[in-house]
Amino acid sequence: MNWNEYPDRDMLFMSLADTLAAALTSALHAKDRVTFAVPGGTSPGPVFDALSQVHLPWDRVDVMLTDERWVPETSDRSNTALLRRTLLKGTAAAATMIPLISDAPAPEDDLDALTAAIKPHLPIDVLLIGMGADMHTASLFPGADRLAEGLSPDAPILLPMRAPGAPEPRMTLTAPVLSGALSTHILIMGDEKKAAIRRAADLTPTEAPVACILDGAQVHYAD
């Protein structure tokens, strides 16, 4: 992994937005449409706020989440709804969102249809992703019910995932899809996560799922 440390979080957010815009621009020079995969949660919100105002041909950008909680968009835990509020606005409102969620009762019920919709948009051109203090990434959690399957080299594109401490089922991109991204950027903040990602570099993906994407990744950090 390549370490990028910033003097404060504001500088991190602005610099990372510029870096992602440059990566998207480069990808758009090479092909007609590009895929931009992003995390949920509130941490990337300021990055998305800045990026949404960048003048790119957003109508040629397909955006997808790296993972999603299996809840309706009306839920305050919906990453899809959060992404619509933070990234898919301003100039970026022209981007196309590729869903990881449906109205089905359980993620297994619509797995095939969601997978089929994502497959034409792979590989991911630009990946922004986070990491938890437990070293999970996307919804690849240590101890999750299908972690071994999700880390396998022949894993499917998408997997439903349930994990201790996660209050609802998840849908997640798997390790081969994430590690196959052409440009990978990991956003972390705080001493606890700094120590965790450095520890992950010496662990197996089973112990630290984020290890599956560290090779060649750009890590963006501020305290």
Buried (B, 14 or more C-beta within 10 A) or exposed (E): BEEBEBEEBEEBBBBBBBBBBEBBBBBBEEEEBBBBBBBBEEBBBBBBBBBBEBEBBBEBBBBBBBBBBBBEEEEEBBBBBBBBEBBBBBBBEEBBBBBBBBEEEEBEBBBEEBBEBBEEBBEBBBBBBBBBEBBBBBBBBBEBBBBEBBBBEEBBBBBBBBBEEBEEBBBBBBBBBBBBBBBBBBBBBBEEBBEBBEEBEEBEBBEBBBBBBBEEBBBBBBE
